[in-house]
Amino acid sequence: MVVTPGRAVRAGDDVQVLDARPRRPLADPVTLERALLDRTDNAGARIVIDTLDDFVRRLGQTRTVAFFTRVCPRVFDAGAIA
């Protein structure tokens, strides 16, 4: 699974892209968090955040740290690798 906060990404058929660019349905951090957690039911799933710098620019450092502080332990508990 690839989260794209800043630009479009091409991925293979076995990769699910979560488009978190501005003005997209997953641009809202709460909605993105739910989407990530809903998709961690595969043990060994991998989550890649493409262009983390864009994510930080959009949310700010404090909100980005808060997001990852909430999300990372939960996806790890579900067996995903982030």
PDB file with one MODEL, atoms N, CA, C and O in Angstrom:
MODEL        1
ATOM      1  N   MET A   1       0.853  -1.161   0.000  1.00  0.00           N
ATOM      2  CA  MET A   1       0.000   0.000   0.000  1.00  0.00           C
ATOM      3  C   MET A   1       0.906   1.233   0.000  1.00  0.00           C
ATOM      4  O   MET A   1       1.859   1.302   0.775  1.00  0.00           O
ATOM      5  N   VAL A   2       0.618   2.176  -0.841  1.00  0.00           N
ATOM      6  CA  VAL A   2       1.405   3.401  -0.935  1.00  0.00           C
ATOM      7  C   VAL A   2       0.476   4.578  -0.655  1.00  0.00           C
ATOM      8  O   VAL A   2      -0.566   4.712  -1.298  1.00  0.00           O
ATOM      9  N   VAL A   3       0.839   5.416   0.282  1.00  0.00           N
ATOM     10  CA  VAL A   3       0.090   6.637   0.564  1.00  0.00           C
ATOM     11  C   VAL A   3       0.779   7.767  -0.171  1.00  0.00           C
ATOM     12  O   VAL A   3       1.977   7.990   0.006  1.00  0.00           O
ATOM     13  N   THR A   4       0.032   8.478  -0.991  1.00  0.00           N
ATOM     14  CA  THR A   4       0.622   9.563  -1.774  1.00  0.00           C
ATOM     15  C   THR A   4       0.066  10.900  -1.313  1.00  0.00           C
ATOM     16  O   THR A   4      -1.010  11.302  -1.755  1.00  0.00           O
ATOM     17  N   PRO A   5       0.780  11.600  -0.431  1.00  0.00           N
ATOM     18  CA  PRO A   5       0.297  12.891   0.030  1.00  0.00           C
ATOM     19  C   PRO A   5       0.599  14.033  -0.931  1.00  0.00           C
ATOM     20  O   PRO A   5       0.006  15.105  -0.811  1.00  0.00           O
ATOM     21  N   GLY A   6       1.502  13.830  -1.877  1.00  0.00           N
ATOM     22  CA  GLY A   6       1.899  14.972  -2.679  1.00  0.00           C
ATOM     23  C   GLY A   6       1.802  14.840  -4.176  1.00  0.00           C
ATOM     24  O   GLY A   6       1.647  15.853  -4.858  1.00  0.00           O
ATOM     25  N   ARG A   7       1.883  13.643  -4.724  1.00  0.00           N
ATOM     26  CA  ARG A   7       1.890  13.514  -6.174  1.00  0.00           C
ATOM     27  C   ARG A   7       1.351  12.149  -6.560  1.00  0.00           C
ATOM     28  O   ARG A   7       1.261  11.247  -5.726  1.00  0.00           O
ATOM     29  N   ALA A   8       0.997  12.004  -7.816  1.00  0.00           N
ATOM     30  CA  ALA A   8       0.492  10.726  -8.319  1.00  0.00           C
ATOM     31  C   ALA A   8       1.623   9.711  -8.372  1.00  0.00           C
ATOM     32  O   ALA A   8       2.775  10.070  -8.615  1.00  0.00           O
ATOM     33  N   VAL A   9       1.298   8.464  -8.150  1.00  0.00           N
ATOM     34  CA  VAL A   9       2.287   7.391  -8.148  1.00  0.00           C
ATOM     35  C   VAL A   9       1.776   6.265  -9.031  1.00  0.00           C
ATOM     36  O   VAL A   9       0.591   5.933  -9.003  1.00  0.00           O
ATOM     37  N   ARG A  10       2.668   5.685  -9.808  1.00  0.00           N
ATOM     38  CA  ARG A  10       2.335   4.487 -10.577  1.00  0.00           C
ATOM     39  C   ARG A  10       2.739   3.278  -9.747  1.00  0.00           C
ATOM     40  O   ARG A  10       3.815   3.253  -9.149  1.00  0.00           O
ATOM     41  N   ALA A  11       1.869   2.282  -9.716  1.00  0.00           N
ATOM     42  CA  ALA A  11       2.171   1.088  -8.929  1.00  0.00           C
ATOM     43  C   ALA A  11       1.671  -0.141  -9.669  1.00  0.00           C
ATOM     44  O   ALA A  11       0.807  -0.048 -10.542  1.00  0.00           O
ATOM     45  N   GLY A  12       2.224  -1.296  -9.309  1.00  0.00           N
ATOM     46  CA  GLY A  12       1.810  -2.551  -9.912  1.00  0.00           C
ATOM     47  C   GLY A  12       0.413  -2.951  -9.463  1.00  0.00           C
ATOM     48  O   GLY A  12      -0.174  -2.329  -8.578  1.00  0.00           O
ATOM     49  N   ASP A  13      -0.106  -4.000 -10.088  1.00  0.00           N
ATOM     50  CA  ASP A  13      -1.456  -4.472  -9.792  1.00  0.00           C
ATOM     51  C   ASP A  13      -1.613  -4.956  -8.356  1.00  0.00           C
ATOM     52  O   ASP A  13      -2.717  -4.921  -7.811  1.00  0.00           O
ATOM     53  N   ASP A  14      -0.536  -5.405  -7.740  1.00  0.00           N
ATOM     54  CA  ASP A  14      -0.616  -5.921  -6.377  1.00  0.00           C
ATOM     55  C   ASP A  14      -0.434  -4.830  -5.318  1.00  0.00           C
ATOM     56  O   ASP A  14      -0.353  -5.133  -4.127  1.00  0.00           O
ATOM     57  N   VAL A  15      -0.369  -3.582  -5.736  1.00  0.00           N
ATOM     58  CA  VAL A  15      -0.182  -2.452  -4.817  1.00  0.00           C
ATOM     59  C   VAL A  15      -1.435  -1.603  -4.817  1.00  0.00           C
ATOM     60  O   VAL A  15      -1.971  -1.259  -5.871  1.00  0.00           O
ATOM     61  N   GLN A  16      -1.890  -1.271  -3.633  1.00  0.00           N
ATOM     62  CA  GLN A  16      -3.041  -0.383  -3.494  1.00  0.00           C
ATOM     63  C   GLN A  16      -2.526   1.004  -3.151  1.00  0.00           C
ATOM     64  O   GLN A  16      -1.767   1.171  -2.197  1.00  0.00           O
ATOM     65  N   VAL A  17      -2.937   1.992  -3.924  1.00  0.00           N
ATOM     66  CA  VAL A  17      -2.502   3.371  -3.693  1.00  0.00           C
ATOM     67  C   VAL A  17      -3.618   4.123  -2.993  1.00  0.00           C
ATOM     68  O   VAL A  17      -4.760   4.136  -3.454  1.00  0.00           O
ATOM     69  N   LEU A  18      -3.275   4.750  -1.869  1.00  0.00           N
ATOM     70  CA  LEU A  18      -4.212   5.602  -1.147  1.00  0.00           C
ATOM     71  C   LEU A  18      -3.832   7.042  -1.473  1.00  0.00           C
ATOM     72  O   LEU A  18      -2.797   7.534  -1.023  1.00  0.00           O
ATOM     73  N   ASP A  19      -4.648   7.696  -2.234  1.00  0.00           N
ATOM     74  CA  ASP A  19      -4.348   9.037  -2.719  1.00  0.00           C
ATOM     75  C   ASP A  19      -4.739  10.067  -1.655  1.00  0.00           C
ATOM     76  O   ASP A  19      -5.917  10.367  -1.463  1.00  0.00           O
ATOM     77  N   ALA A  20      -3.732  10.596  -0.978  1.00  0.00           N
ATOM     78  CA  ALA A  20      -3.954  11.557   0.101  1.00  0.00           C
ATOM     79  C   ALA A  20      -3.537  12.969  -0.309  1.00  0.00           C
ATOM     80  O   ALA A  20      -3.249  13.820   0.532  1.00  0.00           O
ATOM     81  N   ARG A  21      -3.513  13.196  -1.627  1.00  0.00           N
ATOM     82  CA  ARG A  21      -3.160  14.538  -2.097  1.00  0.00           C
ATOM     83  C   ARG A  21      -4.262  15.527  -1.724  1.00  0.00           C
ATOM     84  O   ARG A  21      -5.397  15.126  -1.464  1.00  0.00           O
ATOM     85  N   PRO A  22      -3.928  16.824  -1.698  1.00  0.00           N
ATOM     86  CA  PRO A  22      -4.933  17.843  -1.379  1.00  0.00           C
ATOM     87  C   PRO A  22      -6.168  17.719  -2.277  1.00  0.00           C
ATOM     88  O   PRO A  22      -6.072  17.395  -3.461  1.00  0.00           O
ATOM     89  N   ARG A  23      -7.310  17.984  -1.683  1.00  0.00           N
ATOM     90  CA  ARG A  23      -8.610  17.967  -2.366  1.00  0.00           C
ATOM     91  C   ARG A  23      -9.024  16.579  -2.842  1.00  0.00           C
ATOM     92  O   ARG A  23      -9.889  16.457  -3.709  1.00  0.00           O
ATOM     93  N   ARG A  24      -8.424  15.542  -2.289  1.00  0.00           N
ATOM     94  CA  ARG A  24      -8.817  14.160  -2.567  1.00  0.00           C
ATOM     95  C   ARG A  24      -9.531  13.620  -1.326  1.00  0.00           C
ATOM     96  O   ARG A  24      -9.339  14.152  -0.232  1.00  0.00           O
ATOM     97  N   PRO A  25     -10.341  12.586  -1.473  1.00  0.00           N
ATOM     98  CA  PRO A  25     -11.095  12.073  -0.318  1.00  0.00           C
ATOM     99  C   PRO A  25     -10.230  11.696   0.887  1.00  0.00           C
ATOM    100  O   PRO A  25     -10.681  11.830   2.024  1.00  0.00           O
ATOM    101  N   LEU A  26      -9.002  11.231   0.663  1.00  0.00           N
ATOM    102  CA  LEU A  26      -8.149  10.824   1.781  1.00  0.00           C
ATOM    103  C   LEU A  26      -7.189  11.920   2.236  1.00  0.00           C
ATOM    104  O   LEU A  26      -6.267  11.645   3.004  1.00  0.00           O
ATOM    105  N   ALA A  27      -7.384  13.136   1.785  1.00  0.00           N
ATOM    106  CA  ALA A  27      -6.523  14.249   2.188  1.00  0.00           C
ATOM    107  C   ALA A  27      -6.688  14.567   3.673  1.00  0.00           C
ATOM    108  O   ALA A  27      -5.751  15.039   4.318  1.00  0.00           O
ATOM    109  N   ASP A  28      -7.865  14.312   4.207  1.00  0.00           N
ATOM    110  CA  ASP A  28      -8.121  14.558   5.632  1.00  0.00           C
ATOM    111  C   ASP A  28      -7.399  13.488   6.460  1.00  0.00           C
ATOM    112  O   ASP A  28      -7.605  12.299   6.219  1.00  0.00           O
ATOM    113  N   PRO A  29      -6.567  13.873   7.422  1.00  0.00           N
ATOM    114  CA  PRO A  29      -5.794  12.893   8.189  1.00  0.00           C
ATOM    115  C   PRO A  29      -6.656  11.864   8.923  1.00  0.00           C
ATOM    116  O   PRO A  29      -6.256  10.705   9.035  1.00  0.00           O
ATOM    117  N   VAL A  30      -7.805  12.253   9.415  1.00  0.00           N
ATOM    118  CA  VAL A  30      -8.671  11.303  10.126  1.00  0.00           C
ATOM    119  C   VAL A  30      -9.199  10.247   9.155  1.00  0.00           C
ATOM    120  O   VAL A  30      -9.230   9.061   9.481  1.00  0.00           O
ATOM    121  N   THR A  31      -9.608  10.674   7.980  1.00  0.00           N
ATOM    122  CA  THR A  31     -10.096   9.746   6.961  1.00  0.00           C
ATOM    123  C   THR A  31      -8.965   8.837   6.489  1.00  0.00           C
ATOM    124  O   THR A  31      -9.174   7.640   6.293  1.00  0.00           O
ATOM    125  N   LEU A  32      -7.774   9.394   6.306  1.00  0.00           N
ATOM    126  CA  LEU A  32      -6.621   8.605   5.905  1.00  0.00           C
ATOM    127  C   LEU A  32      -6.277   7.571   6.973  1.00  0.00           C
ATOM    128  O   LEU A  32      -5.980   6.419   6.656  1.00  0.00           O
ATOM    129  N   GLU A  33      -6.316   7.980   8.224  1.00  0.00           N
ATOM    130  CA  GLU A  33      -6.028   7.060   9.332  1.00  0.00           C
ATOM    131  C   GLU A  33      -6.988   5.867   9.289  1.00  0.00           C
ATOM    132  O   GLU A  33      -6.557   4.719   9.399  1.00  0.00           O
ATOM    133  N   ARG A  34      -8.274   6.135   9.132  1.00  0.00           N
ATOM    134  CA  ARG A  34      -9.268   5.048   9.052  1.00  0.00           C
ATOM    135  C   ARG A  34      -8.986   4.136   7.855  1.00  0.00           C
ATOM    136  O   ARG A  34      -9.057   2.912   7.966  1.00  0.00           O
ATOM    137  N   ALA A  35      -8.669   4.738   6.724  1.00  0.00           N
ATOM    138  CA  ALA A  35      -8.396   3.952   5.515  1.00  0.00           C
ATOM    139  C   ALA A  35      -7.183   3.044   5.716  1.00  0.00           C
ATOM    140  O   ALA A  35      -7.197   1.884   5.303  1.00  0.00           O
ATOM    141  N   LEU A  36      -6.148   3.565   6.341  1.00  0.00           N
ATOM    142  CA  LEU A  36      -4.960   2.757   6.608  1.00  0.00           C
ATOM    143  C   LEU A  36      -5.288   1.596   7.538  1.00  0.00           C
ATOM    144  O   LEU A  36      -4.913   0.452   7.279  1.00  0.00           O
ATOM    145  N   LEU A  37      -5.983   1.899   8.610  1.00  0.00           N
ATOM    146  CA  LEU A  37      -6.286   0.864   9.589  1.00  0.00           C
ATOM    147  C   LEU A  37      -7.255  -0.173   9.034  1.00  0.00           C
ATOM    148  O   LEU A  37      -7.188  -1.345   9.405  1.00  0.00           O
ATOM    149  N   ASP A  38      -8.141   0.241   8.165  1.00  0.00           N
ATOM    150  CA  ASP A  38      -9.075  -0.703   7.535  1.00  0.00           C
ATOM    151  C   ASP A  38      -8.363  -1.680   6.606  1.00  0.00           C
ATOM    152  O   ASP A  38      -8.892  -2.751   6.310  1.00  0.00           O
ATOM    153  N   ARG A  39      -7.186  -1.324   6.152  1.00  0.00           N
ATOM    154  CA  ARG A  39      -6.478  -2.147   5.169  1.00  0.00           C
ATOM    155  C   ARG A  39      -5.300  -2.915   5.747  1.00  0.00           C
ATOM    156  O   ARG A  39      -4.499  -3.465   4.991  1.00  0.00           O
ATOM    157  N   THR A  40      -5.176  -2.964   7.044  1.00  0.00           N
ATOM    158  CA  THR A  40      -4.043  -3.654   7.660  1.00  0.00           C
ATOM    159  C   THR A  40      -4.407  -5.060   8.091  1.00  0.00           C
ATOM    160  O   THR A  40      -3.740  -5.633   8.953  1.00  0.00           O
ATOM    161  N   ASP A  41      -5.452  -5.627   7.507  1.00  0.00           N
ATOM    162  CA  ASP A  41      -5.853  -6.969   7.908  1.00  0.00           C
ATOM    163  C   ASP A  41      -4.969  -8.062   7.320  1.00  0.00           C
ATOM    164  O   ASP A  41      -5.102  -9.228   7.691  1.00  0.00           O
ATOM    165  N   ASN A  42      -4.078  -7.707   6.420  1.00  0.00           N
ATOM    166  CA  ASN A  42      -3.109  -8.652   5.874  1.00  0.00           C
ATOM    167  C   ASN A  42      -1.834  -8.597   6.693  1.00  0.00           C
ATOM    168  O   ASN A  42      -1.117  -7.597   6.660  1.00  0.00           O
ATOM    169  N   ALA A  43      -1.542  -9.668   7.433  1.00  0.00           N
ATOM    170  CA  ALA A  43      -0.284  -9.706   8.170  1.00  0.00           C
ATOM    171  C   ALA A  43       0.855  -9.580   7.167  1.00  0.00           C
ATOM    172  O   ALA A  43       0.853 -10.259   6.140  1.00  0.00           O
ATOM    173  N   GLY A  44       1.803  -8.741   7.446  1.00  0.00           N
ATOM    174  CA  GLY A  44       2.923  -8.529   6.548  1.00  0.00           C
ATOM    175  C   GLY A  44       2.673  -7.474   5.485  1.00  0.00           C
ATOM    176  O   GLY A  44       3.515  -7.248   4.615  1.00  0.00           O
ATOM    177  N   ALA A  45       1.501  -6.821   5.557  1.00  0.00           N
ATOM    178  CA  ALA A  45       1.237  -5.724   4.622  1.00  0.00           C
ATOM    179  C   ALA A  45       2.315  -4.664   4.809  1.00  0.00           C
ATOM    180  O   ALA A  45       2.846  -4.494   5.906  1.00  0.00           O
ATOM    181  N   ARG A  46       2.625  -3.973   3.757  1.00  0.00           N
ATOM    182  CA  ARG A  46       3.632  -2.912   3.835  1.00  0.00           C
ATOM    183  C   ARG A  46       2.974  -1.594   3.486  1.00  0.00           C
ATOM    184  O   ARG A  46       2.191  -1.498   2.542  1.00  0.00           O
ATOM    185  N   ILE A  47       3.305  -0.589   4.260  1.00  0.00           N
ATOM    186  CA  ILE A  47       2.760   0.747   4.038  1.00  0.00           C
ATOM    187  C   ILE A  47       3.929   1.671   3.759  1.00  0.00           C
ATOM    188  O   ILE A  47       4.863   1.766   4.556  1.00  0.00           O
ATOM    189  N   VAL A  48       3.874   2.345   2.634  1.00  0.00           N
ATOM    190  CA  VAL A  48       4.932   3.268   2.229  1.00  0.00           C
ATOM    191  C   VAL A  48       4.316   4.643   2.091  1.00  0.00           C
ATOM    192  O   VAL A  48       3.316   4.806   1.392  1.00  0.00           O
ATOM    193  N   ILE A  49       4.892   5.630   2.743  1.00  0.00           N
ATOM    194  CA  ILE A  49       4.449   7.010   2.598  1.00  0.00           C
ATOM    195  C   ILE A  49       5.382   7.654   1.588  1.00  0.00           C
ATOM    196  O   ILE A  49       6.564   7.863   1.861  1.00  0.00           O
ATOM    197  N   ASP A  50       4.845   7.965   0.428  1.00  0.00           N
ATOM    198  CA  ASP A  50       5.633   8.596  -0.620  1.00  0.00           C
ATOM    199  C   ASP A  50       5.651  10.100  -0.375  1.00  0.00           C
ATOM    200  O   ASP A  50       4.608  10.692  -0.096  1.00  0.00           O
ATOM    201  N   THR A  51       6.777  10.700  -0.472  1.00  0.00           N
ATOM    202  CA  THR A  51       6.978  12.144  -0.278  1.00  0.00           C
ATOM    203  C   THR A  51       6.489  12.622   1.088  1.00  0.00           C
ATOM    204  O   THR A  51       5.564  13.428   1.194  1.00  0.00           O
ATOM    205  N   LEU A  52       7.132  12.103   2.116  1.00  0.00           N
ATOM    206  CA  LEU A  52       6.809  12.501   3.486  1.00  0.00           C
ATOM    207  C   LEU A  52       6.944  14.008   3.676  1.00  0.00           C
ATOM    208  O   LEU A  52       6.196  14.604   4.451  1.00  0.00           O
ATOM    209  N   ASP A  53       7.887  14.626   2.977  1.00  0.00           N
ATOM    210  CA  ASP A  53       8.065  16.082   3.086  1.00  0.00           C
ATOM    211  C   ASP A  53       6.795  16.826   2.687  1.00  0.00           C
ATOM    212  O   ASP A  53       6.446  17.828   3.311  1.00  0.00           O
ATOM    213  N   ASP A  54       6.097  16.347   1.653  1.00  0.00           N
ATOM    214  CA  ASP A  54       4.827  16.977   1.254  1.00  0.00           C
ATOM    215  C   ASP A  54       3.785  16.846   2.356  1.00  0.00           C
ATOM    216  O   ASP A  54       3.017  17.773   2.613  1.00  0.00           O
ATOM    217  N   PHE A  55       3.766  15.697   2.998  1.00  0.00           N
ATOM    218  CA  PHE A  55       2.821  15.454   4.094  1.00  0.00           C
ATOM    219  C   PHE A  55       3.083  16.447   5.231  1.00  0.00           C
ATOM    220  O   PHE A  55       2.148  17.037   5.773  1.00  0.00           O
ATOM    221  N   VAL A  56       4.344  16.625   5.582  1.00  0.00           N
ATOM    222  CA  VAL A  56       4.717  17.556   6.660  1.00  0.00           C
ATOM    223  C   VAL A  56       4.385  18.994   6.260  1.00  0.00           C
ATOM    224  O   VAL A  56       3.890  19.764   7.084  1.00  0.00           O
ATOM    225  N   ARG A  57       4.647  19.357   5.027  1.00  0.00           N
ATOM    226  CA  ARG A  57       4.317  20.719   4.574  1.00  0.00           C
ATOM    227  C   ARG A  57       2.819  20.988   4.679  1.00  0.00           C
ATOM    228  O   ARG A  57       2.403  22.077   5.075  1.00  0.00           O
ATOM    229  N   ARG A  58       2.025  20.004   4.326  1.00  0.00           N
ATOM    230  CA  ARG A  58       0.570  20.182   4.362  1.00  0.00           C
ATOM    231  C   ARG A  58       0.008  20.215   5.770  1.00  0.00           C
ATOM    232  O   ARG A  58      -0.809  21.078   6.093  1.00  0.00           O
ATOM    233  N   LEU A  59       0.436  19.282   6.614  1.00  0.00           N
ATOM    234  CA  LEU A  59      -0.142  19.171   7.957  1.00  0.00           C
ATOM    235  C   LEU A  59       0.616  19.973   9.002  1.00  0.00           C
ATOM    236  O   LEU A  59       0.048  20.361  10.023  1.00  0.00           O
ATOM    237  N   GLY A  60       1.883  20.222   8.755  1.00  0.00           N
ATOM    238  CA  GLY A  60       2.735  20.832   9.769  1.00  0.00           C
ATOM    239  C   GLY A  60       3.388  19.728  10.586  1.00  0.00           C
ATOM    240  O   GLY A  60       2.895  18.602  10.645  1.00  0.00           O
ATOM    241  N   GLN A  61       4.487  20.067  11.205  1.00  0.00           N
ATOM    242  CA  GLN A  61       5.267  19.070  11.940  1.00  0.00           C
ATOM    243  C   GLN A  61       4.486  18.467  13.106  1.00  0.00           C
ATOM    244  O   GLN A  61       4.504  17.250  13.292  1.00  0.00           O
ATOM    245  N   THR A  62       3.809  19.287  13.885  1.00  0.00           N
ATOM    246  CA  THR A  62       3.100  18.803  15.070  1.00  0.00           C
ATOM    247  C   THR A  62       1.987  17.826  14.697  1.00  0.00           C
ATOM    248  O   THR A  62       1.854  16.765  15.308  1.00  0.00           O
ATOM    249  N   ARG A  63       1.189  18.188  13.693  1.00  0.00           N
ATOM    250  CA  ARG A  63       0.085  17.300  13.288  1.00  0.00           C
ATOM    251  C   ARG A  63       0.607  16.024  12.639  1.00  0.00           C
ATOM    252  O   ARG A  63       0.005  14.962  12.800  1.00  0.00           O
ATOM    253  N   THR A  64       1.715  16.111  11.909  1.00  0.00           N
ATOM    254  CA  THR A  64       2.286  14.923  11.291  1.00  0.00           C
ATOM    255  C   THR A  64       2.799  13.959  12.352  1.00  0.00           C
ATOM    256  O   THR A  64       2.553  12.755  12.269  1.00  0.00           O
ATOM    257  N   VAL A  65       3.506  14.474  13.342  1.00  0.00           N
ATOM    258  CA  VAL A  65       3.997  13.622  14.435  1.00  0.00           C
ATOM    259  C   VAL A  65       2.821  12.997  15.174  1.00  0.00           C
ATOM    260  O   VAL A  65       2.863  11.810  15.497  1.00  0.00           O
ATOM    261  N   ALA A  66       1.781  13.765  15.447  1.00  0.00           N
ATOM    262  CA  ALA A  66       0.596  13.226  16.131  1.00  0.00           C
ATOM    263  C   ALA A  66      -0.043  12.116  15.305  1.00  0.00           C
ATOM    264  O   ALA A  66      -0.444  11.088  15.852  1.00  0.00           O
ATOM    265  N   PHE A  67      -0.140  12.314  13.984  1.00  0.00           N
ATOM    266  CA  PHE A  67      -0.711  11.308  13.096  1.00  0.00           C
ATOM    267  C   PHE A  67       0.065  10.005  13.203  1.00  0.00           C
ATOM    268  O   PHE A  67      -0.527   8.950  13.430  1.00  0.00           O
ATOM    269  N   PHE A  68       1.384  10.066  13.041  1.00  0.00           N
ATOM    270  CA  PHE A  68       2.187   8.852  13.075  1.00  0.00           C
ATOM    271  C   PHE A  68       2.252   8.234  14.469  1.00  0.00           C
ATOM    272  O   PHE A  68       2.366   7.016  14.599  1.00  0.00           O
ATOM    273  N   THR A  69       2.181   9.053  15.501  1.00  0.00           N
ATOM    274  CA  THR A  69       2.161   8.530  16.868  1.00  0.00           C
ATOM    275  C   THR A  69       0.912   7.680  17.097  1.00  0.00           C
ATOM    276  O   THR A  69       0.966   6.676  17.807  1.00  0.00           O
ATOM    277  N   ARG A  70      -0.201   8.075  16.506  1.00  0.00           N
ATOM    278  CA  ARG A  70      -1.453   7.305  16.624  1.00  0.00           C
ATOM    279  C   ARG A  70      -1.462   6.094  15.707  1.00  0.00           C
ATOM    280  O   ARG A  70      -1.834   4.997  16.124  1.00  0.00           O
ATOM    281  N   VAL A  71      -1.054   6.289  14.462  1.00  0.00           N
ATOM    282  CA  VAL A  71      -1.252   5.267  13.435  1.00  0.00           C
ATOM    283  C   VAL A  71      -0.206   4.154  13.484  1.00  0.00           C
ATOM    284  O   VAL A  71      -0.566   2.979  13.412  1.00  0.00           O
ATOM    285  N   CYS A  72       1.053   4.486  13.603  1.00  0.00           N
ATOM    286  CA  CYS A  72       2.108   3.469  13.497  1.00  0.00           C
ATOM    287  C   CYS A  72       1.948   2.313  14.484  1.00  0.00           C
ATOM    288  O   CYS A  72       2.014   1.159  14.061  1.00  0.00           O
ATOM    289  N   PRO A  73       1.742   2.564  15.771  1.00  0.00           N
ATOM    290  CA  PRO A  73       1.585   1.414  16.677  1.00  0.00           C
ATOM    291  C   PRO A  73       0.403   0.525  16.298  1.00  0.00           C
ATOM    292  O   PRO A  73       0.461  -0.695  16.457  1.00  0.00           O
ATOM    293  N   ARG A  74      -0.647   1.126  15.807  1.00  0.00           N
ATOM    294  CA  ARG A  74      -1.833   0.341  15.450  1.00  0.00           C
ATOM    295  C   ARG A  74      -1.592  -0.518  14.214  1.00  0.00           C
ATOM    296  O   ARG A  74      -2.035  -1.666  14.174  1.00  0.00           O
ATOM    297  N   VAL A  75      -0.905   0.005  13.210  1.00  0.00           N
ATOM    298  CA  VAL A  75      -0.631  -0.829  12.036  1.00  0.00           C
ATOM    299  C   VAL A  75       0.411  -1.906  12.360  1.00  0.00           C
ATOM    300  O   VAL A  75       0.345  -3.010  11.821  1.00  0.00           O
ATOM    301  N   PHE A  76       1.368  -1.592  13.236  1.00  0.00           N
ATOM    302  CA  PHE A  76       2.334  -2.605  13.655  1.00  0.00           C
ATOM    303  C   PHE A  76       1.624  -3.721  14.404  1.00  0.00           C
ATOM    304  O   PHE A  76       1.905  -4.897  14.172  1.00  0.00           O
ATOM    305  N   ASP A  77       0.701  -3.365  15.304  1.00  0.00           N
ATOM    306  CA  ASP A  77      -0.074  -4.372  16.052  1.00  0.00           C
ATOM    307  C   ASP A  77      -0.876  -5.265  15.120  1.00  0.00           C
ATOM    308  O   ASP A  77      -1.103  -6.437  15.422  1.00  0.00           O
ATOM    309  N   ALA A  78      -1.303  -4.721  13.997  1.00  0.00           N
ATOM    310  CA  ALA A  78      -2.079  -5.488  13.019  1.00  0.00           C
ATOM    311  C   ALA A  78      -1.171  -6.361  12.141  1.00  0.00           C
ATOM    312  O   ALA A  78      -1.658  -7.164  11.345  1.00  0.00           O
ATOM    313  N   GLY A  79       0.144  -6.199  12.292  1.00  0.00           N
ATOM    314  CA  GLY A  79       1.072  -7.028  11.529  1.00  0.00           C
ATOM    315  C   GLY A  79       1.633  -6.366  10.282  1.00  0.00           C
ATOM    316  O   GLY A  79       2.357  -7.000   9.514  1.00  0.00           O
ATOM    317  N   ALA A  80       1.307  -5.102  10.074  1.00  0.00           N
ATOM    318  CA  ALA A  80       1.818  -4.394   8.896  1.00  0.00           C
ATOM    319  C   ALA A  80       3.226  -3.879   9.187  1.00  0.00           C
ATOM    320  O   ALA A  80       3.645  -3.768  10.340  1.00  0.00           O
ATOM    321  N   ILE A  81       3.924  -3.575   8.133  1.00  0.00           N
ATOM    322  CA  ILE A  81       5.240  -2.942   8.218  1.00  0.00           C
ATOM    323  C   ILE A  81       5.090  -1.563   7.607  1.00  0.00           C
ATOM    324  O   ILE A  81       4.618  -1.429   6.478  1.00  0.00           O
ATOM    325  N   ALA A  82       5.490  -0.536   8.347  1.00  0.00           N
ATOM    326  CA  ALA A  82       5.341   0.833   7.842  1.00  0.00           C
ATOM    327  C   ALA A  82       6.701   1.500   7.778  1.00  0.00           C
ATOM    328  O   ALA A  82       6.801   2.660   7.378  1.00  0.00           O
TER     329      ALA A  82
ENDMDL
END
